[in-house]
């Protein structure tokens, strides 16, 4: 599943950190397309997992920007 994040709102490091926690895998390939970051997630069972991942990215982005 492809997930898009606006480059103005989210940070690449936050996406990597959330991806590694969510998938328990350190290798995260982030593609840049226009104004978005695109991440390919492994198979997701339900939409709640997708919302959980997006929330993690948001949380880590907020933490980074507060520093």
C-alpha positions as CSV (number, residue, x, y, z in Angstrom):
1,X,0.0,0.0,0.0
2,X,1.3,3.4,-0.9
3,X,1.0,6.2,1.6
4,X,1.6,9.9,0.8
5,X,2.7,12.6,3.2
6,X,2.9,16.3,2.3
7,X,6.6,17.4,2.4
8,X,5.7,20.7,3.9
9,X,3.9,19.1,6.9
10,X,5.9,16.0,7.7
11,X,9.6,15.2,8.0
12,X,11.5,12.4,6.4
13,X,13.1,11.3,9.7
14,X,9.7,11.1,11.3
15,X,8.5,8.8,8.5
16,X,11.5,6.6,8.9
17,X,11.2,6.3,12.6
18,X,7.4,5.5,12.5
19,X,8.1,3.0,9.7
20,X,10.8,1.2,11.6
21,X,8.5,0.9,14.7
22,X,5.4,0.0,12.7
23,X,7.0,-2.7,10.6
24,X,9.8,-3.7,13.0
25,X,12.1,-3.2,10.0
26,X,14.9,-0.6,9.7
27,X,14.9,-0.3,5.9
28,X,12.5,2.3,4.7
29,X,12.5,3.5,1.2
30,X,11.0,7.0,0.8
31,X,10.4,8.3,-2.6
32,X,9.9,12.0,-3.3
33,X,7.2,13.0,-5.8
34,X,6.5,16.6,-6.4
35,X,5.3,17.9,-3.0
36,X,4.9,14.5,-1.4
37,X,6.9,11.7,0.3
38,X,5.7,8.3,-0.8
39,X,6.2,5.2,1.4
40,X,5.3,1.7,0.5
41,X,3.9,-0.2,3.5
42,X,3.6,-4.0,3.6
43,X,0.1,-5.5,3.5
44,X,-2.2,-3.8,6.0
45,X,-5.1,-5.8,7.5
46,X,-7.5,-3.0,8.2
47,X,-7.8,0.8,7.9
48,X,-7.2,1.3,11.6
49,X,-3.6,0.1,11.1
50,X,-3.1,2.8,8.4
51,X,-4.5,5.5,10.7
52,X,-2.2,4.3,13.5
53,X,0.8,4.6,11.2
54,X,-0.2,8.1,10.0
55,X,-0.7,9.1,13.7
56,X,2.8,7.9,14.5
57,X,4.3,9.9,11.7
58,X,2.4,13.0,12.9
59,X,3.6,12.5,16.5
60,X,7.2,12.1,15.5
61,X,7.1,15.1,13.2
62,X,5.7,17.3,16.1
63,X,8.4,16.0,18.4
64,X,11.1,16.9,15.8
65,X,9.8,20.4,15.2
66,X,9.5,21.1,18.9
67,X,13.3,20.6,19.3
